[in-house]
Amino acid sequence: MAANGTRVDIFFDTVCPWCYLGKRRFELALEARPQYEPVITWRPFELNPDLPPDGVERAAHLAASLGDPARIEEIHAALVEAGHTVGLAFDFARIARLPNTRRSHLLIAHAARRGVQAEVVERVMQAYFEEGADVGDVEELVRLGVEAGLEERDTRAAVVLRAGQDGIVAAQRHAAVIGIKGVPTFLFDRQYTLAGAQDVETFIEIIDRVVDLAAAREAS
């Protein structure tokens, strides 16, 4: 298939529930189009880079930023319902901390160097949204990385010593340069952008369009 080997860069943050939802919907779209085999790279986009390294109490942060408790409950309920339709079990009651996500992105950058980025992204987001894990905590991140296939010692070193931090900063700057202002954002073949946790059918339509455009380029 002409589209094999094309790129999808996904800009996301590990504590963004719409990123988790969009991730799963995109995966279901790929299952519906198995002939499309893109190279997927997860790109960091820190939503709250100024949080303390060990994060903050999540409920208090949401109350300060959104104010209305009823509105918070409404958002959570909508996400839980949407998640159920694609096999996700959001459990916001279990999430005590809103972490600074730099450490989790360091882990994911390390996983990319070891060829297991997708597995680590899945495990980190599942742990946060479904298990209430503190994905800003070094030992928690090491545990999750090992569960996803990483070696313990160099995983801890990558998170503690911040190997790859320059790449995270550069990726964030690149996102700003190309006009990405929110997440999730899916960048297909470095040309076509789709923002938000779109429904599965929309992702399928975009995949079909990208495939057709790639085939047209090859034929020209």
C-alpha positions in Angstrom: 0.0 0.0 0.0 1.3 3.4 -0.9 0.7 4.8 2.5 2.9 2.3 4.3 5.8 4.0 6.0 4.2 7.5 6.0 4.3 9.3 9.3 1.8 10.2 12.0 3.1 12.5 14.7 0.8 12.6 17.7 1.2 15.6 20.0 -0.2 14.7 23.5 0.2 15.0 27.2 0.1 12.0 29.5 -2.6 13.5 31.8 -4.9 14.8 29.0 -8.0 12.6 29.1 -9.0 13.6 25.5 -5.5 12.4 24.4 -6.3 9.0 25.9 -9.7 8.9 24.3 -8.3 10.1 20.9 -5.5 7.6 21.1 -8.0 4.7 21.4 -10.3 6.0 18.7 -7.3 6.4 16.3 -6.3 2.8 17.1 -9.7 1.6 16.3 -9.6 3.5 13.0 -6.3 1.8 12.2 -7.9 -1.6 12.9 -10.5 -0.7 10.3 -7.8 0.1 7.8 -5.1 -2.5 8.4 -3.6 -1.8 5.0 -2.5 1.6 6.3 0.7 1.0 8.4 2.1 4.4 9.4 5.2 5.1 11.5 3.7 6.6 14.6 5.7 8.9 16.9 4.4 10.4 20.1 5.4 14.0 20.6 5.4 15.7 24.0 3.1 18.7 24.6 3.2 19.7 28.3 -0.1 21.3 29.3 1.0 22.4 32.7 4.8 22.8 32.5 4.9 25.2 35.4 3.6 22.8 38.0 5.9 21.8 40.8 8.1 18.7 40.0 6.0 16.6 42.3 2.7 17.9 41.0 -0.3 19.2 42.9 -3.5 18.0 44.4 -5.8 17.4 41.4 -9.2 18.3 42.9 -7.9 21.6 44.1 -6.2 22.4 40.8 -9.5 21.7 38.9 -11.5 23.7 41.3 -9.2 26.7 40.9 -9.1 26.4 37.1 -12.7 25.4 36.3 -14.5 26.6 39.5 -17.9 25.0 39.2 -17.9 21.5 40.7 -21.0 20.6 38.7 -19.1 21.5 35.5 -16.2 19.3 36.5 -18.6 16.4 37.2 -20.3 16.9 33.9 -16.9 16.8 32.0 -15.9 13.6 33.9 -19.2 11.9 33.2 -19.0 12.7 29.5 -15.5 11.3 29.3 -16.5 8.2 31.2 -19.4 7.6 28.9 -17.2 8.2 25.8 -14.5 6.0 27.2 -16.9 3.1 27.7 -17.8 3.1 24.0 -14.2 2.3 23.0 -13.2 0.1 25.9 -11.6 2.6 28.3 -12.5 2.7 32.0 -11.8 6.3 33.2 -11.8 6.4 37.0 -11.3 10.0 37.9 -12.2 9.3 41.6 -8.9 7.4 41.9 -6.7 10.2 40.7 -5.3 12.2 43.6 -2.4 14.0 42.0 -2.0 16.2 38.9 1.7 15.6 38.1 4.1 17.7 36.2 4.4 15.5 33.2 8.1 16.1 32.3 9.2 12.9 33.9 6.6 10.8 32.1 7.7 12.4 28.8 11.3 11.5 29.7 10.3 7.9 30.2 8.4 7.9 26.8 11.4 9.4 25.1 13.6 6.7 26.6 11.1 4.1 25.4 11.3 5.5 21.9 15.1 4.9 21.9 14.4 1.3 23.0 11.7 0.6 20.4 8.8 0.3 22.8 7.3 3.8 22.8 3.8 2.8 22.0 3.7 0.2 24.8 4.9 2.7 27.4 2.5 5.4 26.3 -0.3 3.0 26.7 0.8 1.7 30.1 1.4 5.2 31.5 -2.0 6.6 30.4 -3.8 3.5 31.5 -2.2 3.7 34.9 -3.1 7.3 35.3 -6.7 7.3 34.1 -7.8 3.9 35.1 -5.7 3.1 38.2 -5.0 6.5 39.7 -1.2 6.1 39.5 1.0 9.1 40.2 2.8 9.3 36.8 5.0 12.1 38.1 6.7 9.8 40.6 10.0 8.4 39.6 9.5 4.9 41.1 6.0 4.7 39.7 7.3 5.5 36.2 10.1 3.0 36.5 7.6 0.3 37.5 5.3 1.2 34.6 8.3 1.2 32.2 9.5 -2.2 33.3 5.9 -3.6 33.0 5.9 -2.3 29.4 9.2 -4.0 28.5 12.0 -1.6 29.6 15.1 -2.5 31.7 14.9 -1.1 35.2 18.3 0.4 35.8 18.7 2.4 32.6 15.0 3.4 32.8 15.5 4.9 36.2 18.7 6.7 35.0 16.8 8.2 32.0 14.1 9.6 34.3 16.3 10.8 37.1 19.2 12.1 35.0 16.8 13.6 32.5 18.3 12.0 29.4 16.5 13.3 26.3 15.3 16.5 28.0 16.6 18.7 25.2 14.5 16.7 22.7 11.4 17.3 24.7 12.0 21.0 24.9 12.7 21.0 21.1 9.5 19.1 20.3 7.5 21.6 22.3 9.0 24.5 20.5 8.4 22.7 17.1 4.8 22.3 18.0 4.5 26.0 18.6 6.3 26.8 15.3 3.8 24.7 13.3 0.8 26.1 15.0 -0.2 23.4 17.4 -2.0 24.9 20.4 -3.8 22.0 22.0 -3.8 18.3 22.3 -4.4 15.7 21.0 -3.2 16.8 17.6 -2.5 14.3 14.8 -0.1 15.3 12.1 -0.3 13.0 9.1 2.7 12.8 6.7 4.0 16.1 8.0 1.2 17.9 6.0 -2.3 17.2 7.3 -3.4 18.1 10.8 -6.4 16.8 12.7 -7.0 18.2 16.2 -9.1 16.7 19.0 -10.4 13.3 20.1 -12.3 12.9 16.8 -14.7 10.0 16.4 -13.5 6.8 14.8 -15.3 7.5 11.5 -13.6 10.8 11.2 -10.2 9.2 11.7 -11.1 6.6 9.0 -12.0 9.4 6.6 -8.7 11.1 7.2 -6.8 7.9 6.8 -8.5 7.2 3.5 -7.7 10.7 2.3 -4.0 10.4 3.3 -3.8 7.0 1.5 -5.3 8.5 -1.6 -2.9 11.5 -1.6 0.1 9.3 -1.0 -0.9 7.1 -3.9 -1.4 10.1 -6.1 2.1 11.5 -5.2 3.6 8.1 -6.1 1.8 8.0 -9.4 2.8 11.5 -10.5 
